[in-house]
Amino acid sequence: MSKLVDYLNHLDQNADARAAHSKDPHAAMTHFGLSHEEQAAVKSRDKNHIAKVAGIDPAEVGAVEIPEATH
């Protein structure tokens, strides 16, 4: 499983992670170890782009909600 998929699952399962991502997405993603390409995919909020970078089928991204930044 890719680091990006791990991060999305982490956000899905952990309220503190979602809050940290909402507060400062760059810091949260960097701390988790995502590459610049992976971070750009998450920031795009484009599920097709995320799936391509993660190497998965876009349908697998469908259930994941990516929190928006609050700042």
One Martini backbone bead per residue (centre of mass of N, CA, C, O) as a GRO file, in nm:
protein
   71
    1MET     BB    1   0.099   0.035   0.020
    2SER     BB    2   0.075   0.356   0.005
    3LYS     BB    3   0.138   0.643   0.167
    4LEU     BB    4  -0.116   0.787   0.069
    5VAL     BB    5  -0.319   0.574   0.161
    6ASP     BB    6  -0.236   0.581   0.454
    7TYR     BB    7  -0.316   0.877   0.499
    8LEU     BB    8  -0.616   0.856   0.424
    9ASN     BB    9  -0.679   0.646   0.641
   10HIS     BB   10  -0.587   0.818   0.879
   11LEU     BB   11  -0.800   1.039   0.838
   12ASP     BB   12  -1.051   0.850   0.853
   13GLN     BB   13  -0.962   0.728   1.164
   14ASN     BB   14  -0.853   1.032   1.268
   15ALA     BB   15  -0.940   1.318   1.421
   16ASP     BB   16  -0.663   1.449   1.479
   17ALA     BB   17  -0.561   1.433   1.187
   18ARG     BB   18  -0.781   1.608   1.064
   19ALA     BB   19  -0.721   1.859   1.232
   20ALA     BB   20  -0.426   1.893   1.143
   21HIS     BB   21  -0.489   1.918   0.842
   22SER     BB   22  -0.677   2.165   0.862
   23LYS     BB   23  -0.466   2.357   0.995
   24ASP     BB   24  -0.186   2.199   0.847
   25PRO     BB   25  -0.126   2.026   0.576
   26HIS     BB   26   0.178   2.040   0.529
   27ALA     BB   27   0.271   1.944   0.808
   28ALA     BB   28   0.114   1.677   0.816
   29MET     BB   29   0.234   1.552   0.553
   30THR     BB   30   0.531   1.578   0.626
   31HIS     BB   31   0.523   1.414   0.891
   32PHE     BB   32   0.419   1.150   0.736
   33GLY     BB   33   0.597   1.148   0.442
   34LEU     BB   34   0.514   1.306   0.203
   35SER     BB   35   0.543   1.394  -0.097
   36HIS     BB   36   0.505   1.644  -0.314
   37GLU     BB   37   0.317   1.486  -0.503
   38GLU     BB   38   0.121   1.387  -0.285
   39GLN     BB   39   0.044   1.666  -0.175
   40ALA     BB   40  -0.070   1.778  -0.441
   41ALA     BB   41  -0.296   1.573  -0.466
   42VAL     BB   42  -0.445   1.643  -0.207
   43LYS     BB   43  -0.481   1.951  -0.264
   44SER     BB   44  -0.660   1.906  -0.524
   45ARG     BB   45  -0.909   1.699  -0.463
   46ASP     BB   46  -0.849   1.489  -0.696
   47LYS     BB   47  -0.930   1.163  -0.725
   48ASN     BB   48  -0.778   1.091  -0.988
   49HIS     BB   49  -0.503   1.201  -0.902
   50ILE     BB   50  -0.470   1.042  -0.646
   51ALA     BB   51  -0.488   0.761  -0.775
   52LYS     BB   52  -0.246   0.788  -0.962
   53VAL     BB   53  -0.030   0.841  -0.742
   54ALA     BB   54  -0.118   0.575  -0.570
   55GLY     BB   55  -0.200   0.329  -0.766
   56ILE     BB   56  -0.519   0.344  -0.803
   57ASP     BB   57  -0.843   0.323  -0.814
   58PRO     BB   58  -1.074   0.572  -0.810
   59ALA     BB   59  -1.293   0.409  -0.647
   60GLU     BB   60  -1.107   0.392  -0.382
   61VAL     BB   61  -1.145   0.713  -0.317
   62GLY     BB   62  -1.456   0.779  -0.282
   63ALA     BB   63  -1.477   0.754   0.054
   64VAL     BB   64  -1.282   0.986   0.082
   65GLU     BB   65  -1.227   1.254   0.304
   66ILE     BB   66  -1.092   1.576   0.255
   67PRO     BB   67  -0.981   1.809   0.435
   68GLU     BB   68  -0.999   2.135   0.482
   69ALA     BB   69  -0.856   2.417   0.511
   70THR     BB   70  -0.873   2.685   0.768
   71HIS     BB   71  -0.647   2.909   0.628
   0.00000   0.00000   0.00000
